[in-house]
Amino acid sequence: MQDAVECRITIARKTRSREVDLSGLALTQLPPALRACGEMESLVLRKNALTSLPGWLGELEGLRRVDLSDNALAEFPASLFD
């Protein structure tokens, strides 16, 4: 599964994709490599096993939309709302 995550992030970074879709990959945490996706406006994380999000997610200035449906999140970092 890790190979699929790395592959999707690499493709998004190289093509400067505005959307990164990491749905259904059983993620328990966000891969730090997402920080390098500077063109990303939309991050799709549906159907994973996320229980928390890293504070750095709010530092992605271009990010406008995050789909977190079907995860088990208990809290959100305050940086997402700055």
N, C-alpha and C positions, 0 to 999 in steps of 0.2 A: 504494500500500500504506500510505503514511503516513496518508492520510485514514481508512482503516479502523482503524488504531491509535488515532488521536485520537478517533474516533467511539466506539469501545468504551470508552475511558477516560472520556470525557465522560458517557456513559450510566451507567457504573458509579458515577461520582461523584455525579451528580444523583439517582440512585435509591438511593444508599447501599447498593449491592450488596455482598454478602459475598464474591462470587467475581468475579474479573476473568479473562476468557479471551482470551489473545493468541496462541493456537495458530496455527501455520501461516502466519505473516505475514512470514517471512524476516527477523526481527529479528536484528541483529548486536549491539545493545546495548539496555538497558532505557530506555524513555522516562522522563525525570525527572518527567513529569506523574503518574506512578504514586504519587509521594510524597503527593499530595493525596487519595488514596483511603483515607481514614481508617477506613472501616468494613470494609475488605477483610480477610478471613480466609484466603482461598484465591486463589492466583495460578497460572494454568495457562499454561505457556510451551512446551508440546509442539511439536515439529517446527519449530524455528526454527534460526538459525545463530549462537547465542550461544556465545562462547568464554570469557567471563568475566562476573562479576556485580559491580555496584557495591557498595561498602561500606554505602551508605545503606539497602540492602534490609533489613539487620538492624535498622534503626531503626524499622521499621514494627511497632509493638507488638502490633497485633491479628493480624498475619500468622501463621498456624499451619501452612499447607500450601503448598508450592511444587512444582509438577510441572514438572520440567526434562527429561523424557525426550525422546530424539531431538534432542539438541543436542551440541555438541562442546566441552563445558566441560573445562578443564584444571585449574582450581582454584576454590575457594569462599572468599569473604571470611570471616575469623574472626568478624566481627560476627554472622553467621548462627547461631553456636553459643553466643552469650552468653545 
